[in-house]
Amino acid sequence: MNAVDMLKERRSVRKFTDQPVAEETLKEIIEMAAFAPSWKNTQTTRYIAVYDQAIKDKIANECIMGFEGNKRTIDGAPVLIVETTVDKRSGYERDGSFSTSKENHWQSFDAGIACQTFCLAAHEVGLATVIMGIFDEAKVIEAVGVPEGQSVSALIALGYADEEPKMPPRKTVEDLLTIK
Ligand SMILES: Cc1cc2nc3c(=O)[nH]c(=O)nc-3n(C[C@H](O)[C@H](O)[C@H](O)COP(=O)(O)O)c2cc1C
């Protein structure tokens, strides 16, 4: 798939078929996601793939701040990706001080790039995703057993699409671009 088609055709999908996601396919996606750029090539993003029904249920029922939309999405997704980030590397000097006035901003920045790279890689192999930001981080850490020293950056539902959502409207070039 060429890059323009990929960028335009990827949609957030919230309804999935029952078709399972093979671990081999997931590994292909991660291999592609590893090409995401990162602060000083620190590569701090990690992916915890939750196939386990009990853990998925716990996240859907207890960790999404009562947001029914995300509960439905997670209930119906064959896999839930918990995207985590190793703390205190991206945007930091070796002595632990911040490299810039934007302090720990770059950790989330890297996580966002990695997240979209993951979603595009999934799209390339015929899988669908939706990024979810509405969750209770402390509860997700507990439910999944996120390793010490990592933060949860996003949840990503992953599976084969059972809907073809219309593209939400986009701003125009004029809205987005300033040339000086
Ligand atoms: C940081 C971030 C957080 C999001 N959180 C949620 C969420 O909690 N639940 C949800 O259903 N969609 C969520 N979305 C998906 C957006 O609603 C979606 O990307 C947007 O409407 C544009 O649609 P598209 O992805 O199909 O282009 C999130 C997207 C991003 C980038």
The ligand as an ORCA input file, in Angstrom:
! r2SCAN-3c Opt
* xyz 0 1
  C      -4.857     10.587     21.737
  C      -6.141      9.984     21.232
  C      -7.092      9.554     22.141
  C      -8.281      8.967     21.688
  N      -9.156      8.453     22.603
  C     -10.254      7.792     22.171
  C     -11.082      7.119     23.111
  O     -10.852      7.110     24.335
  N     -12.157      6.439     22.607
  C     -12.446      6.382     21.268
  O     -13.419      5.739     20.882
  N     -11.664      7.012     20.348
  C     -10.564      7.692     20.768
  N      -9.708      8.272     19.848
  C      -9.991      8.168     18.387
  C     -10.416      9.515     17.782
  O     -11.740      9.789     18.154
  C     -10.262      9.435     16.226
  O      -8.913      9.265     15.906
  C     -10.798     10.695     15.538
  O     -12.188     10.823     15.715
  C     -10.504     10.695     14.035
  O     -11.027      9.541     13.403
  P     -10.108      8.578     12.544
  O      -9.077      7.984     13.483
  O     -11.008      7.530     11.968
  O      -9.431      9.383     11.492
  C      -8.531      8.858     20.288
  C      -7.551      9.293     19.381
  C      -6.367      9.831     19.832
  C      -5.303     10.240     18.836
*
